[in-house]
Amino acid sequence: MNKNYEILAPAGSFEALQAAVQNGADAVYLSGKDFGARKFANNFTDEELREAIKYCHIRDVEVYVTVNTLVLNHEFERLRRYIDFLYIIGVDAVIVQDMGVLDYIRKTYSDLEIHCSTQMSVQTVEDIKYLESLGVSRVVLGREMTIEDIRRAQKETSVQLEVFVHGALCISVSGQCLMSSMIGGRSGNRGSCAQPCRQKYTLYNTAKKEKYESVKGNYLLSPKDLYTLDEIKTVIEAGAFSLKIEGRMKRPEYVATVVRAYRLMLEENKAVDVPALEKELKIFNRGFTKGHLLKESGSKLMSMFTPANQGYYLGKVVKYDQKRRKATLSLAADLNHNDEIQIRRKDETIGGRVEKLEHKGKVVKKCPKGQVCEVNFKHVCNAGEEVYKTYDEEFMKLSRQTFGGETLEIPVSIEITIKRGTNIVASLSDGKNSVTEETDIIPQEAMKRAITFEDVKNQLAKLGGSPYRLENIEVDLDEGLSVPLKEINAIRRSLIEKLDFKRSVKYSRKSKQPKADGRINRQKEARKIELTYSAGNVSQLAKLIELGATIIYYKDLETLEAAVQSAKKRGFKGKIIPEIFRLTSDDDLIRYKSLLRKLELDTVLIQSYGHINAFAGLEVIADYNLNVVNDLAYNFYLHNNFARVSLSPELNLSQISAMNIVPDKTEILGYGYLPVMVMKHCVISTTLNKHKNCGLCLQDSYSIIDKMNESFKIIRRYQCGTEIHNSKKLMLLEYLRTLESEGVGYFRLNFVDETPDEIELVVDLHRKYFPSKLTPQEHKLIDKLKKTGMTSGHLSRGIS
């Protein structure tokens, strides 16, 4: 590809794939039936994958297959067969999330391109640099990264940068959202997200016990859809190569419309009616935002009024006839029979399909803007209410026409020789590929009418239904010969089939005997489990030191120096390990490393791939959010000299048991609030109409409450980023002995906002549980704690 960009389109079905290709996509991304992060899209069977690759490659479109879920140990044999299948049938790249999968493909298929999924949570240039060092060819940037981040990455790395430019947004950092998983067992990291971000929530001040009604709506975690059409050239100039459109769950008409709009916008020397294109795109939208990419935040980022498609403004209600169930509308845009309309209110959204459309008492198929019409509408509405169109029947029909047939035109040249006494020979070329048809047909002398140049040209030029357009033809024809036209047609068909085949086969690949999968069979060993502790502030640290803690993780790096000084004054001889937050910027990574040197700290707890290089020279521990769920990923970190690895909280006990882990190298989060969302967004300031750095979270504590009256804490982190914590605390106290016997060596107590007394209680219970020194009263206390909102998380259930 010679262009400096690529339009990358989603294909959740074969029809969506055709819509993308016929409207100008340079590449598509899709999934087989397994290992894709959109489990509920139609997706492709193995045979459909073969056909998809053939269809796309004939038309110069690349195919990237998502293998971007976390993979459990027992699935690896199936995964290896699947990767080998994808390799043989000629996919252009695979998109991965799991570090174990990435490492396996890199070592086994050196000539297969690897794209790092957005699920790998890339947030910094350091993340990109590290992944590039592993041999990947492309990195999909997290949606939190900005134009400035792209410019810096383009200067400092050589890997291709893929950037989301249009479609639905996740409010949480992709790959770091456990909310669906923890609430209902449907893991986003396994392709089954239930989208809890699109549900209603109420902001609650836990200190003052006050609920706040939002005038903007109650969908506090629901972002608008990304839209960069008018800024797309800026995105390319910044260094983005692949312009990614979200939407594998969307209908083919959506794919066609969005791809066409961005293609038109990027075609040179063509005047583009941007408002008209934007109106077309608005038939599929939750409201539009330019996102973090172009630094929109707060209410500009969020669609708090409704999480559904908003369509565009249609007009107003003039009156409503309740007896006839008819709404009279004054139109600001055209309305068609079978369109869908909607009225939005503070507490509800009502709507329906226009099954009967009337103008001046006559049933019509269409009412132009400016007219007053009547529509059937079963919901009572009021004069003056605004009406929106959320489905446009006429537009959908026009959209379907763009991919119902073949619209592409690849220029080709044909040469044919029809000579007396010799076999007919023909060739077809696209300028790069040439094919020849050497027939056994010998022309006969014409008895009545001889075949002419025009006859031959007309038959060979019938390329309709194929993606080819005849640009040039050369016919070497002796006069006075007769050839049946059906033979010329057969020659044309054979040439097209041969050229199709030649264009479709881009690679000559054979099955590679899968190498050892990287799993190491170790003798299961157990040693006494050791407690580690995580403190959020200096006072919590002081309490843990008082209680005799020896390994303490520390969250707030802005108060780290004060924490270390406080520890020294208390004669602390243990280890303080800074926790490097996953959204830390490139510049602050440099600043923090300098601070650690100054404080003579030698170990860090890392949450992102870029932290590995950024803190080179220090001992590193992998935090749980690096999503380690299998032996290959686990061994990757051990081979890269990690001091220890924290396992994913999505694993259950049997899955941990199936892993070959080493106690000295293995940690688990055993107590405390688990972050289920990590956001570059503040729910508090947006809901209360404040601005960044408003400081409200420093004055009081806040949470969001769902429809089940469950309360999820909001915790302020680095630079007004926030974590949403699970409504229930994780407590694996009663699994301590079992985890120890399965090879877990470290058990972390994660303190967030607990008081010193609460910390002492929790630490005391865990220390006494192991040697069975708990009194009957303390056993009752554990039972009481469990009833106040504790959970064993996935340890007893896991992810499917």
C-alpha positions, 0 to 999 in steps of 0.5 A: 500500500503506497498511501500514508493511511489506511481506512480500517473497517469492522466486519461482524458479518459477511454482508458488513464485510462487503459493505466495507469493501465496496465503499472504500475500506483498505482493510477490515478486521473480523473474528472467527467463532472463537477468541474474538472480543465481540462474542455476540457479533455474527462472526465467521465460520472457518469456511466463511473466513476463507471466503472473506480472505479471498473476497478481500484479497481479490479487491486489494483489501487486507484482512486482520483477524481478532484473537484478542481475548484472554486465553485459559490454559485448557484452550491453548491446544485449540488456539494453536490449531486456530492460529495455524489455520489462519496462517495457512489461509492467508490472513494479513495479521492477527490482533492479540491481547494476551501476552502469552498468545503474542509471545507464542505467535512471535516465536512460531510464525515469524512472518505473520504480522501481529497487531496489539489490540486496544485491549492491551491498554496502551497509554504511553509512548513507552508502552508502544516502544516496549511492544515494538521491541517484541517484534509487533508490526502495529499497536492500537492506541488506547482511546485515552491517547491524544493527538500530541501523544500520537505525534510523539509516538510517530517521532520516537517509534517505527511501528504502525499506529492504529487509532480509533477515529469513529464509533462507540467509546469505552469509558474505561481503559480497554482491557482494564474494565472488570465491571461486567465480569464482577457484576455478572460474570460476563468478562469484557476480556473474554468478549462477553461484556454486558455494557454496564456503562450504558446503565443508569447510576446516581451520584452519591455523597457518602460523607453527607449521605446525599444523592444528586440528580443530574440535569444532564441525565442519569447515564453517568458512565455512557460516552458519546460516539467518537467522530473525527470526520472534519479532523481526520487529516489532522489525525493522519498528519500527526502520525496515525496510519490506520484509521479504525472505525468501531462497530463489529456489532453494527449493521452493514448499512452503518459500515457502508455509511461511515466508510464512505464518509471517511473515504470521500473526506480523504479523496484528494481534489474533491469538494466534500459537503461535510454537513451532508456527510455528518447528517448521514452519519447521525442516523447512527449516533449517541451524540458525537464527541472528538474524544480524548483524541482531540481533548474533549472531556466532561459533558462534551465526552458523555451521553448522559441523557440516553445510551441509545441511538439519538438520530437527528432532529426531525421537528416538533409535535403540533398536537396529539389526538389521543383517541386516534393515536395520531401525532401531528408533526411540523417537519424540519427534515424529510420523513418517510414511511417506515422511518423510526421516530423518538421523543426524549424526556427526562425520565423516559424515551418514547418512539416507534415506526411510522407505519402510516404517514398522512399529509392533508388527509391523504396517505403518502410515502414521504413528507418533505421538510417544511410540511405538517404531517400526521403519523401513527404514534401510540405514546401520548405526547405534547405540543412543542415536544421535539421529535428525532429521527432514529431510522431512515428507510430511504437512506437505508435503501440507498446505503444497501445499494452501495454494496448490493453489487460490485462497485469497484473497478480494477483496471485490466488489459486483455490481449487475444490472438485469433489466427488461422490454423492456430489455437486461440490464446488470450491473456488478462493483466491488472498491471501486476498479475497476468494470466493466460488461457491457451485454448484448444479452439482452432477458428474455422473459416466463416461460412456466412458472417465472420467474427469482427473486432467489435464482436470479440471486444464486446464479449470480453468487455462484459466484466459486470459482476466482477471487480474489473473494468476493461481499460485496454484490449488488443485483438490480433484477428485474421479476417474471415474466421468464425468463432462461436461467441459462447467460446469467447465468453468462456475464455473471458470467464476462465481468465477472470477466475484465474486472475481472481485466484492469483490476486487472492493468494498473497502468501505461500504458507504451509502449516508449521508444526507448533513448537512447545507452547512455552509451558514449563512443567514444574513440581508443585510446591508450597511454602508458607504464604506471606502477606503483602499490603497496599497503602493509599496514604501516609497514615495507612502506611504508618499504621501498617508499619506499626502492625509490623508489615514488611512489604508495603505497596504505596499508591500515591506517588505525589506523597511518596517522599513524605511516606518514605521519610515517615517510614524512616522515622519509625525505623522501618526495615521492610520494603516500600514498593511504589505502585506505578499507576497505569495512566501515568504519562511518559514525562511523569515516568521519567520524573518518578524514576528520578524520585525513586533513585533519590529515595533509594527505592529498588522495586516497583509494582508496574501496571503497564508494558511501558513501565518495564523499560521506563524502570529498567535497572529496578526490580519489577513486580507485575500487578494483576491488571497485566491480565495474566491468566495462563502459563505462557503469559506467566512464563513470559514475565518470569523469563524477563526477570520479574520478581513476581507476577500477580495473577488476574482476579478473573481466575478461579481456583481450578484455573489457578490450580491448572497453572504451573506457578512458583510460590516465590514468584506468584501473588494474588490480590486477596482482600480489598476493593477491586477497581472495576473501571479505570477512567480518564474521566471524572464522574463527579465534576461532570455530573455536578457541572464542575471543571477539572481539578474541582477538588470535590473528591478531596473534600468528601467521598463519593460513589455511584449507585446502580438500579440494584442499590449497589454502591461503587466507590469513586476513587481519585487517582493520578491527574483527576483520573478515577477508579470505580471500585467494586460494590463489594470488597474482595475477601479470600481469607477462607481460601488462604490455605487452599491458595497456599497449597496451589503454589501462591506465595504472596497474598495482598491486602489492598487498603483504599480508604479504611481507617487505622482501626479497620486496617488493624482488624483486617490484618489481625484476622488474616494473621490469626487465620493461618495458624488457626488462632482465631477465637469463636468470637473472631470467627463470628466477626468474619461471618459478620463481615461477609454479610456487610458486603464481601465477595470471593470474586471469581475464585469460586466461579471464574470466567467462562 
